[in-house]
Amino acid sequence: MPALKWTDADEIGFELSEKFPDLDPLKVRFTDMHKMAAELPDFTDTPEASSEGILEAIQMAWLEYSQED
C-alpha cells in the first residue's frame, strides 16, 4: 500500500473503519481521530499538517465505510 498523507482522507477513513469496526466515527473526538490516523502503519505525513477540515473529511469517509456493513 502506498504511503498515506492527510490528503488521502478517503483511504484513511477506510483504514480506520477496518481497524476500528466497533467505533462510531461520529463519537470519536477529532483529537483522538488525529492520533489514530497518524498511527496507521502506512501513514507518513507530518502530524501537524492536518486541519479541522481534513479531519471532518476523514470522519465522513469513515462513517460512509462503517455503514456499508
Protein Blocks (a to p, Z undefined) as FASTA:
>chain_A
ZZddfklmmmmmmmmmmmmmmbcfklpcfklmmmmmmmpmklcbdfklpcfklmmmmmmm
mmmmmmmZZ
